[in-house]
Structure formats: C-alpha cells, structure tokens
C-alpha cells in the first residue's frame, strides 16, 4: 500500500499544474536569440540603431542605418535593439519589434515577404507586421522610421 502525505500531494499538484500551464524552463532556452539578417546569417559588422532608436556609428564611420542596408522586398534584423526594418517596396521603410508576439522569441529571418520566428513558426508581414501564419495572434508592434537622405532612424 502506497501512502502519500499531504505535503507530497500538494507538491505533486503544484508541479502538475505548472506543467499543464506550459511552464517549462527548457522550452525558454529554445527561444534564445539568434538574430540574423535577411539571408539568415548573423550580421557581424555594419550600422545599427541604439537602444533609444537614434543612429549609432557602424564600422564604416557615419551614423544611422543606411537605406542601402535594407533590401527591397525584404528587411534586416537588428538583434541588439530588438527591431526589424523592412522595405516592402522601393523607398518605403517600415520598422517593427523583433520580438514575436506569441511567446516572446526573437525573430530570426526576413524572407519571402515575411518576418519569421523560429520558435513556433509564426510569420508576420513585412508591410504592416500583421500575422501571416503560425501561432501568433497579434501583429508585431510597429516603430516609427524617419528617413533623412540615405539614413534611417527608428524610434
């Protein structure tokens, strides 16, 4: 005969409840950052905005994000600032949070007209951040992009 104490039963109920609610630390580790540019590779140099959204100097001097860095029909992820900048059509620049609205994973790719999250397959439009597929229910929050000459500032 197996006897279960009240403390063991309470602990078991707590652990069962946490598992049912989806609280699992190993899954959080799977949502780690793997920022990349539109080709799926991690950018190693270049310019990126500062956390406050103002331009920061890159490897080549000068400041801000150069418009030439953002491919037409695609985009580029700036993982340190948690933003993604897109250019749906020539001269039209958009920026969004690079954090998926499903479970907070960073997006890692811009391809085929979508911004993609590797964790659970969510995809967002490069035009307006709306959900195009996957488990996300809310669009990516939009940021403000200011174009000055050939330089972009995101706030």
Phi and psi restraints in degrees (value plus and minus 20) as a CYANA .aco file:
   2 UNK   PHI    -120.5   -80.5
   2 UNK   PSI     103.8   143.8
   3 UNK   PHI    -125.2   -85.2
   3 UNK   PSI     110.8   150.8
   4 UNK   PHI    -134.0   -94.0
   4 UNK   PSI     103.8   143.8
   5 UNK   PHI     -94.9   -54.9
   5 UNK   PSI     143.4   183.4
   6 UNK   PHI     -81.8   -41.8
   6 UNK   PSI     -57.8   -17.8
   7 UNK   PHI     -85.8   -45.8
   7 UNK   PSI     -61.4   -21.4
   8 UNK   PHI     -85.8   -45.8
   8 UNK   PSI     -60.0   -20.0
   9 UNK   PHI     -84.6   -44.6
   9 UNK   PSI     -61.7   -21.7
  10 UNK   PHI     -84.1   -44.1
  10 UNK   PSI     -63.3   -23.3
  11 UNK   PHI     -84.3   -44.3
  11 UNK   PSI     -63.2   -23.2
  12 UNK   PHI     -81.5   -41.5
  12 UNK   PSI     -63.6   -23.6
  13 UNK   PHI     -83.3   -43.3
  13 UNK   PSI     -60.2   -20.2
  14 UNK   PHI     -82.3   -42.3
  14 UNK   PSI     -68.3   -28.3
  15 UNK   PHI     -85.2   -45.2
  15 UNK   PSI     -59.4   -19.4
  16 UNK   PHI     -84.3   -44.3
  16 UNK   PSI     -61.8   -21.8
  17 UNK   PHI     -84.2   -44.2
  17 UNK   PSI     -61.4   -21.4
  18 UNK   PHI     -84.5   -44.5
  18 UNK   PSI     -61.7   -21.7
  19 UNK   PHI     -83.9   -43.9
  19 UNK   PSI     -61.3   -21.3
  20 UNK   PHI     -85.7   -45.7
  20 UNK   PSI     -51.9   -11.9
  21 UNK   PHI    -100.0   -60.0
  21 UNK   PSI     -24.9    15.1
  22 UNK   PHI      66.4   106.4
  22 UNK   PSI      -2.7    37.3
  23 UNK   PHI    -106.2   -66.2
  23 UNK   PSI      86.1   126.1
  24 UNK   PHI    -165.4  -125.4
  24 UNK   PSI      95.3   135.3
  25 UNK   PHI     -81.2   -41.2
  25 UNK   PSI     -58.2   -18.2
  26 UNK   PHI     -80.3   -40.3
  26 UNK   PSI     -51.0   -11.0
  27 UNK   PHI     -89.5   -49.5
  27 UNK   PSI     -52.3   -12.3
  28 UNK   PHI     -83.0   -43.0
  28 UNK   PSI     -59.1   -19.1
  29 UNK   PHI     -81.7   -41.7
  29 UNK   PSI     -50.8   -10.8
  30 UNK   PHI     -89.5   -49.5
  30 UNK   PSI     -35.9     4.1
  31 UNK   PHI    -115.9   -75.9
  31 UNK   PSI       6.9    46.9
  32 UNK   PHI     -88.0   -48.0
  32 UNK   PSI     145.1   185.1
  33 UNK   PHI     -96.3   -56.3
  33 UNK   PSI     113.4   153.4
  34 UNK   PHI    -163.8  -123.8
  34 UNK   PSI      38.8    78.8
  35 UNK   PHI     -77.5   -37.5
  35 UNK   PSI     127.3   167.3
  36 UNK   PHI    -172.1  -132.1
  36 UNK   PSI     148.2   188.2
  37 UNK   PHI    -111.7   -71.7
  37 UNK   PSI    -189.7  -149.7
  38 UNK   PHI     -86.6   -46.6
  38 UNK   PSI     -33.8     6.2
  39 UNK   PHI    -113.9   -73.9
  39 UNK   PSI     -22.1    17.9
  40 UNK   PHI      69.4   109.4
  40 UNK   PSI     -13.8    26.2
  41 UNK   PHI    -126.0   -86.0
  41 UNK   PSI     130.9   170.9
  42 UNK   PHI     -96.2   -56.2
  42 UNK   PSI     105.3   145.3
  43 UNK   PHI     -87.9   -47.9
  43 UNK   PSI     117.9   157.9
  44 UNK   PHI    -126.8   -86.8
  44 UNK   PSI     -44.2    -4.2
  45 UNK   PHI    -163.2  -123.2
  45 UNK   PSI     159.0   199.0
  46 UNK   PHI      96.2   136.2
  46 UNK   PSI    -190.6  -150.6
  47 UNK   PHI    -120.8   -80.8
  47 UNK   PSI     134.5   174.5
  48 UNK   PHI    -173.5  -133.5
  48 UNK   PSI     134.4   174.4
  49 UNK   PHI     -95.0   -55.0
  49 UNK   PSI     138.4   178.4
  50 UNK   PHI    -100.9   -60.9
  50 UNK   PSI     150.9   190.9
  51 UNK   PHI     -78.8   -38.8
  51 UNK   PSI     -51.3   -11.3
  52 UNK   PHI     -98.4   -58.4
  52 UNK   PSI     -26.9    13.1
  53 UNK   PHI      73.9   113.9
  53 UNK   PSI     -20.7    19.3
  54 UNK   PHI    -109.3   -69.3
  54 UNK   PSI     136.1   176.1
  55 UNK   PHI     -84.0   -44.0
  55 UNK   PSI     129.0   169.0
  56 UNK   PHI    -145.4  -105.4
  56 UNK   PSI     130.4   170.4
  57 UNK   PHI     -89.2   -49.2
  57 UNK   PSI     123.3   163.3
  58 UNK   PHI    -126.3   -86.3
  58 UNK   PSI    -182.4  -142.4
  59 UNK   PHI     -88.6   -48.6
  59 UNK   PSI     -44.7    -4.7
  60 UNK   PHI    -121.8   -81.8
  60 UNK   PSI      -1.6    38.4
  61 UNK   PHI      58.7    98.7
  61 UNK   PSI     154.3   194.3
  62 UNK   PHI      50.1    90.1
  62 UNK   PSI     156.4   196.4
  63 UNK   PHI    -152.3  -112.3
  63 UNK   PSI     149.6   189.6
  64 UNK   PHI      63.1   103.1
  64 UNK   PSI     158.7   198.7
  65 UNK   PHI    -112.4   -72.4
  65 UNK   PSI     104.6   144.6
  66 UNK   PHI     -96.9   -56.9
  66 UNK   PSI     116.5   156.5
  67 UNK   PHI     -77.4   -37.4
  67 UNK   PSI     -50.5   -10.5
  68 UNK   PHI     -88.1   -48.1
  68 UNK   PSI     -35.6     4.4
  69 UNK   PHI     -95.5   -55.5
  69 UNK   PSI     -39.3     0.7
  70 UNK   PHI    -123.4   -83.4
  70 UNK   PSI      91.4   131.4
  71 UNK   PHI     -88.9   -48.9
  71 UNK   PSI     122.7   162.7
  72 UNK   PHI     -85.4   -45.4
  72 UNK   PSI     112.3   152.3
  73 UNK   PHI      59.5    99.5
  73 UNK   PSI     -10.4    29.6
  74 UNK   PHI    -166.3  -126.3
  74 UNK   PSI    -167.5  -127.5
  75 UNK   PHI    -195.6  -155.6
  75 UNK   PSI    -196.8  -156.8
  76 UNK   PHI    -161.7  -121.7
  76 UNK   PSI     118.6   158.6
  77 UNK   PHI    -116.9   -76.9
  77 UNK   PSI     117.0   157.0
  78 UNK   PHI    -135.3   -95.3
  78 UNK   PSI      67.2   107.2
  79 UNK   PHI     -82.6   -42.6
  79 UNK   PSI     -53.9   -13.9
  80 UNK   PHI     -84.9   -44.9
  80 UNK   PSI     -47.2    -7.2
  81 UNK   PHI    -125.1   -85.1
  81 UNK   PSI     -21.6    18.4
  82 UNK   PHI      36.1    76.1
  82 UNK   PSI      23.7    63.7
  83 UNK   PHI    -150.6  -110.6
  83 UNK   PSI     136.8   176.8
  84 UNK   PHI    -149.8  -109.8
  84 UNK   PSI     112.1   152.1
  85 UNK   PHI    -131.9   -91.9
  85 UNK   PSI     111.5   151.5
  86 UNK   PHI    -142.6  -102.6
  86 UNK   PSI     143.0   183.0
  87 UNK   PHI    -156.1  -116.1
  87 UNK   PSI      61.6   101.6
  88 UNK   PHI     -76.6   -36.6
  88 UNK   PSI     -62.4   -22.4
  89 UNK   PHI    -153.9  -113.9
  89 UNK   PSI     140.6   180.6
  90 UNK   PHI     -72.9   -32.9
  90 UNK   PSI     103.5   143.5
  91 UNK   PHI      64.7   104.7
  91 UNK   PSI     -24.4    15.6
  92 UNK   PHI    -124.6   -84.6
  92 UNK   PSI      91.7   131.7
  93 UNK   PHI    -130.7   -90.7
  93 UNK   PSI     116.7   156.7
  94 UNK   PHI    -149.7  -109.7
  94 UNK   PSI     134.6   174.6
  95 UNK   PHI    -160.4  -120.4
  95 UNK   PSI     125.7   165.7
  96 UNK   PHI    -161.7  -121.7
  96 UNK   PSI     143.2   183.2
  97 UNK   PHI     -82.9   -42.9
  97 UNK   PSI     122.4   162.4
  98 UNK   PHI    -115.3   -75.3
  98 UNK   PSI      -2.5    37.5
  99 UNK   PHI    -128.1   -88.1
  99 UNK   PSI     100.1   140.1
 100 UNK   PHI     -80.4   -40.4
 100 UNK   PSI     118.3   158.3
 101 UNK   PHI    -100.4   -60.4
 101 UNK   PSI     -24.6    15.4
 102 UNK   PHI     -95.6   -55.6
 102 UNK   PSI     -83.3   -43.3
 103 UNK   PHI    -157.5  -117.5
 103 UNK   PSI       0.3    40.3
 104 UNK   PHI      61.5   101.5
 104 UNK   PSI      -4.1    35.9
 105 UNK   PHI     -97.6   -57.6
 105 UNK   PSI     128.0   168.0
 106 UNK   PHI     -95.2   -55.2
 106 UNK   PSI     119.7   159.7
 107 UNK   PHI     -88.7   -48.7
 107 UNK   PSI     137.1   177.1
 108 UNK   PHI    -154.2  -114.2
 108 UNK   PSI     -18.1    21.9
 109 UNK   PHI    -177.1  -137.1
 109 UNK   PSI     125.8   165.8
 110 UNK   PHI    -144.7  -104.7
 110 UNK   PSI      95.6   135.6
 111 UNK   PHI    -180.6  -140.6
 111 UNK   PSI     127.4   167.4
 112 UNK   PHI      39.5    79.5
 112 UNK   PSI      10.1    50.1
 113 UNK   PHI      63.1   103.1
 113 UNK   PSI     -12.7    27.3
 114 UNK   PHI    -150.4  -110.4
 114 UNK   PSI     137.5   177.5
 115 UNK   PHI    -123.7   -83.7
 115 UNK   PSI     101.7   141.7
 116 UNK   PHI    -131.1   -91.1
 116 UNK   PSI     120.0   160.0
 117 UNK   PHI    -124.5   -84.5
 117 UNK   PSI     108.1   148.1
 118 UNK   PHI     -97.9   -57.9
 118 UNK   PSI     -35.9     4.1
 119 UNK   PHI     -92.7   -52.7
 119 UNK   PSI     -68.8   -28.8
 120 UNK   PHI    -157.6  -117.6
 120 UNK   PSI      -2.2    37.8
 121 UNK   PHI      61.1   101.1
 121 UNK   PSI      -7.1    32.9
 122 UNK   PHI     -88.2   -48.2
 122 UNK   PSI     124.3   164.3
 123 UNK   PHI    -153.0  -113.0
 123 UNK   PSI     121.2   161.2
 124 UNK   PHI    -147.9  -107.9
 124 UNK   PSI     126.9   166.9
 125 UNK   PHI     -87.5   -47.5
 125 UNK   PSI     117.6   157.6
 126 UNK   PHI     -93.8   -53.8
 126 UNK   PSI     -33.5     6.5
 127 UNK   PHI    -102.2   -62.2
 127 UNK   PSI     -67.0   -27.0
 128 UNK   PHI    -157.2  -117.2
 128 UNK   PSI     -15.6    24.4
 129 UNK   PHI      58.0    98.0
 129 UNK   PSI     -15.9    24.1
 130 UNK   PHI     -88.0   -48.0
 130 UNK   PSI     136.2   176.2
 131 UNK   PHI     -92.5   -52.5
 131 UNK   PSI     108.3   148.3
 132 UNK   PHI    -131.2   -91.2
 132 UNK   PSI     -35.3     4.7
 133 UNK   PHI     159.8   199.8
 133 UNK   PSI     149.4   189.4
 134 UNK   PHI      68.3   108.3
 134 UNK   PSI    -184.3  -144.3
 135 UNK   PHI    -108.0   -68.0
 135 UNK   PSI     -35.0     5.0
 136 UNK   PHI     -82.2   -42.2
 136 UNK   PSI     123.5   163.5
 137 UNK   PHI    -130.5   -90.5
 137 UNK   PSI     -36.6     3.4
 138 UNK   PHI    -140.3  -100.3
 138 UNK   PSI     128.5   168.5
 139 UNK   PHI     -89.4   -49.4
 139 UNK   PSI     144.3   184.3
 140 UNK   PHI     -88.9   -48.9
 140 UNK   PSI     116.0   156.0
 141 UNK   PHI     -83.0   -43.0
 141 UNK   PSI     113.6   153.6
 142 UNK   PHI    -103.4   -63.4
 142 UNK   PSI     125.6   165.6
 143 UNK   PHI    -129.6   -89.6
 143 UNK   PSI     147.0   187.0
 144 UNK   PHI    -113.5   -73.5
 144 UNK   PSI     111.8   151.8
 145 UNK   PHI    -134.4   -94.4
 145 UNK   PSI     108.0   148.0
 146 UNK   PHI    -133.4   -93.4
 146 UNK   PSI     108.1   148.1
 147 UNK   PHI    -124.8   -84.8
 147 UNK   PSI     103.1   143.1
 148 UNK   PHI    -145.7  -105.7
 148 UNK   PSI      83.0   123.0
 149 UNK   PHI      45.3    85.3
 149 UNK   PSI    -138.1   -98.1
 150 UNK   PHI    -127.6   -87.6
 150 UNK   PSI       2.4    42.4
 151 UNK   PHI    -142.6  -102.6
 151 UNK   PSI     118.4   158.4
 152 UNK   PHI    -128.8   -88.8
 152 UNK   PSI     121.3   161.3
 153 UNK   PHI    -144.7  -104.7
 153 UNK   PSI     109.8   149.8
 154 UNK   PHI    -133.3   -93.3
 154 UNK   PSI     110.7   150.7
